[in-house]
Amino acid sequence: LHNYSSHSQEPFIAINCAAIPETLLESSLFGTVKGAFTGAVDNPGLFEQAGKGTLFLDEINSMSPALQAKLLRVLQEKYVRRLGGKTDIPIYCRVISSINVDPWECISRGELRKDLFYRIAVISLYVPPLRERKDDIDILIDYFLKKFQKIYGRRSIKISPEMRIFLMKYQWPGNVRELEHVIESAITMLGEDKIIKTDHLPQYLKIKLSQQEQGILDITTREPGTLSHILAEVESQAIKEALRKYQGNITKAAAALGISRQNMQYRMRKLGIKGQKA
């Protein structure tokens, strides 16, 4: 959005609101004046530093309600006052924000102010989770391969068919960041090899792969039948195992399986599985 805008030559500044303590986040955004607190110096905040460019606020729902109220005022009034200052400083930057969960869930849990949401949601873009856009996985795999080969000085690395199939079928609860980590981890574990195999998966994914293979083996050897029957048994076993692990809590079990609670409830009804808690 920034690079293709008319302000692409202006600064682009990004900050992860969840990664910075509350007190530091406020001073980082709004700036400080000398003497505002012990060790404080005259320092412009990110709103000022962004100039006429773009300020990207990642995981904005991690801010406290009090800080969200201050942010709302800045966005409405289009000026900022440094901590300890007495002067209002006009701001000209465009603000882009993101959250990694449904905004209405955040609002219902009190994590996001409704008035702030209305102010920042002038234009809203929904990016589906990676599991819902499987066509992107192949593209991202090749992109991350090129990226990390360049970083680690490797060449001509390929991915085995078995590894690619696993990456395509995995639900990716951590989305693109998790896929990126898996590719980087595999390249660092390659040694002199040129082909990434399932042996190069992180340990937690090796366990998942082993469980999947064992589950399918148990079902196909115990109850041979049509493909649809086998898939239904695999799905039923996965749901029952997740429910057992989370003591029947449908919400937690659904999250572990990488699907929504509504999707989970639909599948449970279809398969005749009963849960204890919503």
PyMOL commands that set and color helices and strands:
alter all, ss='L'
color gray80, all
select helices_A, chain A and resi 17-19+22-30+46-49+60-62+65-77+103-108+114-120+130-132+135-152+161-169+175-188+198-200+203-222+227-245+250-257+261-271
alter helices_A, ss='H'
color red, helices_A
select strands_A, chain A and resi 12-16+31-32+43-44+54-58+79-80+89-90+94-97+158-159+195-196
alter strands_A, ss='S'
color yellow, strands_A
deselect
rebuild
show_as cartoon
